[in-house]
Amino acid sequence: MPSWSEVVSAAPELAATVQARFDAYGLALLATLRRDGSPRISGIEPLFALGELWLGMMPGSRKALDLLNDGRFALHSATTDKQVTQGDAKVSGLAVLVDGEADIARFREAFASSAGAPPPDGPLHLFRADVREMSVVRPGGDHLDIDWWRSDSGVKHVDRK
């Protein structure tokens, strides 16, 4: 699965747009799968840094336990208006647990640099996203402009009425 830097290399313009939508507010909705297969939606502050898309969360949180059981996820950018004038971005793939102390220290430093304050002290569950697909949906007057990338098929575009 591709790291974020590999996604950027494969689809630079779309990746920049997707990242900008997530970076605009720093908040997103994370969809995970519960043990029984039903979906769960949780808030999260994703971080694009060091060539990766990072998902950090409190240890023992339901979303962390979901990802430890089944790493499949979908991430949706924060939507701030009904007209979605800036567009909606989505990323999905597989969350891979990061447990090396050096990688966690790199994440903490990058988080502090990005957020202006470090993440809370103490343990955390940290995942790196292996990205399988991403998309942006934007209003285009009388239609929707939809751009997406999949790791197995590249970039596509459609105007949907």
Secondary structure, DSSP 8 states (H G I E B T S, - for coil): ---HHHHHHHSHHHHHHHHHHHHHHS-EEEEEE-TTS-EEEEEE--EEETTEEEEEE-TT-HHHHHHHH--EEEEEE---STT-TT-EEEEEEEEEEE--HHHHHHHHHHHHHHHSS---SS--EEEEEEEEEEEEEEE-SSSEEEEEEETTTEEEEEEE-
